[in-house]
Amino acid sequence: MNWKKLCALDEIPRLGSRVVKSPQGDIAVFRTAADEVFALHDKCPHKGGALSQGMVAGKVVTCPMHSWKIQLESGEAVAPDKGCARSFSVKLEAGTVWIAL
């Protein structure tokens, strides 16, 4: 994988996100309460809402537009909704967040 250094973990708010520009479009990088990090294409599969502006709870982000819940690990919508936001591999090493593009 082609790993790219993103930022320090502390630069992503806990239970929040940070948006990263990429050739694939905007990517939302999320941080959970347990300091786990996940990355999804910053578009809800429903109507394209900015997932980066959603609320994080556990390993789910709720889209601010229509309250769809999207799993941070897979990008899959939580049933009964159907759809998927593209996910990106991320890793945390010594307090630094890396992403595979």
DRENSELUM-993493 format. One line per 2 residues: number of its first residue (from 1); for each residue x, y, z of N, C-alpha, C. Coordinates in nm, 2 decimals. Example, Ala and Ser with C-alpha at 12.3 -4.5 7.8 and 13.67 -1.06 7.14 Angstrom:
REM DRENSELUM-993493
1 = 1.32/-0.57/0.78/1.23/-0.45/0.78/1.32/-0.33/0.78 | 1.28/-0.22/0.71/1.37/-0.11/0.71/1.29/0.00/0.79
***
This chain:
REM DRENSELUM-993493
1 = 0.08/-0.12/0.00/0.00/0.00/0.00/0.09/0.12/0.00 | 0.03/0.23/-0.06/0.10/0.36/-0.06/0.05/0.44/0.06
3 = 0.12/0.44/0.17/0.08/0.51/0.29/0.13/0.65/0.28 | 0.04/0.75/0.32/0.07/0.89/0.32/0.04/0.94/0.46
5 = 0.14/1.02/0.51/0.13/1.08/0.64/0.02/1.19/0.64 | -0.08/1.18/0.73/-0.19/1.28/0.73/-0.16/1.39/0.83
7 = -0.16/1.35/0.96/-0.16/1.45/1.07/-0.13/1.38/1.20 | -0.12/1.46/1.31/-0.11/1.40/1.44/-0.26/1.36/1.48
9 = -0.27/1.26/1.56/-0.40/1.22/1.61/-0.47/1.34/1.68 | -0.40/1.42/1.75/-0.45/1.53/1.83/-0.51/1.64/1.74
11 = -0.48/1.63/1.61/-0.54/1.73/1.51/-0.68/1.69/1.46 | -0.72/1.57/1.51/-0.86/1.53/1.47/-0.94/1.54/1.61
13 = -1.05/1.61/1.61/-1.12/1.62/1.74/-1.18/1.49/1.78 | -1.18/1.45/1.90/-1.24/1.33/1.95/-1.39/1.34/1.92
15 = -1.44/1.23/1.87/-1.58/1.22/1.83/-1.61/1.32/1.71 | -1.51/1.35/1.63/-1.53/1.44/1.52/-1.44/1.39/1.40
17 = -1.42/1.49/1.31/-1.34/1.45/1.19/-1.26/1.56/1.14 | -1.18/1.53/1.04/-1.10/1.63/0.97/-1.12/1.59/0.82
19 = -1.13/1.69/0.73/-1.14/1.66/0.59/-1.01/1.68/0.52 | -0.97/1.58/0.44/-0.85/1.58/0.36/-0.89/1.58/0.22
21 = -0.82/1.67/0.14/-0.84/1.67/-0.01/-0.76/1.56/-0.07 | -0.81/1.49/-0.17/-0.74/1.39/-0.24/-0.78/1.39/-0.39
23 = -0.71/1.32/-0.47/-0.75/1.31/-0.61/-0.88/1.23/-0.62 | -0.92/1.15/-0.52/-1.04/1.08/-0.52/-1.16/1.16/-0.47
25 = -1.13/1.29/-0.43/-1.24/1.37/-0.37/-1.21/1.39/-0.22 | -1.29/1.46/-0.15/-1.27/1.48/-0.01/-1.29/1.35/0.07
27 = -1.20/1.34/0.17/-1.20/1.22/0.26/-1.22/1.27/0.40 | -1.32/1.22/0.47/-1.34/1.25/0.61/-1.26/1.15/0.70
29 = -1.18/1.20/0.78/-1.10/1.11/0.87/-1.16/1.13/1.01 | -1.22/1.02/1.07/-1.29/1.03/1.19/-1.21/0.97/1.31
31 = -1.23/1.03/1.43/-1.17/0.98/1.55/-1.28/0.94/1.65 | -1.28/0.82/1.71/-1.38/0.78/1.80/-1.33/0.82/1.94
33 = -1.42/0.79/2.04/-1.39/0.82/2.18/-1.27/0.74/2.23 | -1.26/0.62/2.17/-1.15/0.53/2.20/-1.02/0.56/2.12
35 = -1.02/0.67/2.05/-0.90/0.71/1.97/-0.88/0.61/1.85 | -0.98/0.55/1.80/-0.97/0.47/1.68/-0.99/0.57/1.57
37 = -0.93/0.54/1.45/-0.93/0.63/1.34/-0.99/0.56/1.22 | -1.08/0.62/1.14/-1.14/0.56/1.02/-1.15/0.67/0.92
39 = -1.15/0.63/0.79/-1.16/0.73/0.68/-1.27/0.68/0.58 | -1.35/0.78/0.54/-1.46/0.75/0.44/-1.46/0.86/0.34
41 = -1.51/0.83/0.22/-1.54/0.94/0.12/-1.64/1.03/0.19 | -1.62/1.16/0.18/-1.70/1.26/0.26/-1.84/1.28/0.19
43 = -1.90/1.17/0.15/-2.03/1.19/0.09/-2.12/1.07/0.13 | -2.23/1.11/0.19/-2.33/1.00/0.23/-2.38/0.94/0.10
45 = -2.40/0.80/0.11/-2.45/0.73/-0.01/-2.60/0.77/-0.04 | -2.67/0.83/0.05/-2.81/0.86/0.03/-2.82/0.99/-0.06
47 = -2.78/1.10/-0.02/-2.80/1.23/-0.10/-2.67/1.31/-0.10 | -2.56/1.25/-0.07/-2.43/1.32/-0.08/-2.40/1.42/0.03
49 = -2.46/1.41/0.14/-2.44/1.49/0.26/-2.29/1.48/0.31 | -2.24/1.58/0.36/-2.10/1.58/0.41/-2.09/1.50/0.55
51 = -2.04/1.37/0.54/-2.04/1.29/0.66/-1.94/1.35/0.76 | -1.85/1.43/0.72/-1.75/1.50/0.81/-1.83/1.59/0.91
53 = -1.95/1.63/0.87/-2.02/1.72/0.96/-2.12/1.65/1.05 | -2.12/1.52/1.04/-2.21/1.43/1.12/-2.16/1.41/1.26
55 = -2.25/1.35/1.34/-2.21/1.32/1.48/-2.16/1.17/1.49 | -2.05/1.16/1.56/-1.99/1.02/1.58/-2.03/0.97/1.71
57 = -2.08/0.84/1.71/-2.12/0.77/1.83/-2.07/0.63/1.81 | -1.99/0.58/1.90/-1.93/0.44/1.88/-1.85/0.44/1.75
59 = -1.89/0.35/1.67/-1.82/0.33/1.54/-1.91/0.37/1.42 | -2.00/0.47/1.45/-2.10/0.51/1.35/-2.10/0.66/1.34
61 = -2.12/0.71/1.22/-2.14/0.85/1.20/-2.28/0.87/1.14 | -2.35/0.97/1.20/-2.49/1.00/1.15/-2.48/1.12/1.05
63 = -2.53/1.10/0.93/-2.53/1.21/0.83/-2.61/1.33/0.88 | -2.56/1.45/0.87/-2.64/1.57/0.91/-2.76/1.60/0.83
65 = -2.77/1.55/0.71/-2.88/1.58/0.62/-3.01/1.50/0.65 | -3.00/1.37/0.65/-3.12/1.29/0.67/-3.11/1.18/0.78
67 = -3.00/1.20/0.86/-2.98/1.11/0.98/-2.96/0.96/0.94 | -2.90/0.94/0.82/-2.86/0.80/0.79/-2.74/0.77/0.88
69 = -2.73/0.65/0.93/-2.62/0.60/1.01/-2.52/0.52/0.92 | -2.39/0.56/0.92/-2.29/0.49/0.84/-2.19/0.43/0.93
71 = -2.16/0.31/0.91/-2.06/0.24/0.99/-1.92/0.29/0.94 | -1.84/0.33/1.04/-1.71/0.38/1.01/-1.61/0.28/0.96
73 = -1.62/0.15/1.01/-1.53/0.05/0.97/-1.55/0.01/0.82 | -1.67/0.01/0.77/-1.70/-0.04/0.64/-1.75/0.06/0.54
75 = -1.81/0.17/0.59/-1.88/0.26/0.51/-2.02/0.22/0.47 | -2.07/0.10/0.52/-2.20/0.06/0.49/-2.30/0.13/0.57
77 = -2.42/0.16/0.51/-2.53/0.22/0.58/-2.59/0.11/0.68 | -2.64/0.16/0.79/-2.70/0.07/0.89/-2.84/0.05/0.85
79 = -2.89/-0.08/0.85/-3.02/-0.12/0.81/-3.13/-0.04/0.89 | -3.24/0.00/0.83/-3.29/-0.05/0.70/-3.23/0.02/0.58
81 = -3.15/0.12/0.60/-3.10/0.20/0.49/-3.00/0.11/0.41 | -2.98/0.14/0.28/-2.89/0.06/0.20/-2.80/0.16/0.12
83 = -2.67/0.13/0.12/-2.57/0.21/0.05/-2.44/0.20/0.11 | -2.34/0.25/0.05/-2.20/0.24/0.10/-2.12/0.37/0.06
85 = -2.05/0.42/0.16/-1.95/0.53/0.13/-1.82/0.46/0.12 | -1.74/0.50/0.03/-1.61/0.43/0.01/-1.52/0.45/0.13
87 = -1.46/0.34/0.18/-1.37/0.35/0.29/-1.22/0.35/0.25 | -1.14/0.41/0.33/-0.99/0.41/0.30/-0.92/0.35/0.42
89 = -0.81/0.28/0.40/-0.73/0.22/0.50/-0.66/0.33/0.58 | -0.66/0.33/0.71/-0.58/0.42/0.79/-0.52/0.34/0.90
91 = -0.41/0.40/0.95/-0.34/0.34/1.06/-0.29/0.45/1.15 | -0.26/0.41/1.28/-0.21/0.50/1.38/-0.08/0.45/1.43
93 = 0.03/0.53/1.41/0.16/0.48/1.46/0.22/0.60/1.54 | 0.25/0.57/1.66/0.32/0.67/1.75/0.25/0.81/1.75
95 = 0.11/0.81/1.75/0.04/0.93/1.75/0.02/1.00/1.62 | 0.07/0.94/1.51/0.05/0.99/1.38/-0.04/0.91/1.30
97 = -0.13/0.98/1.22/-0.23/0.91/1.14/-0.18/0.90/1.00 | -0.19/0.78/0.94/-0.15/0.75/0.80/-0.27/0.70/0.72
99 = -0.27/0.73/0.59/-0.38/0.69/0.51/-0.32/0.62/0.38 | -0.39/0.52/0.33/-0.35/0.45/0.21/-0.44/0.51/0.10
101 = -0.37/0.57/0.00/-0.45/0.62/-0.12/-0.42/0.54/-0.24
***
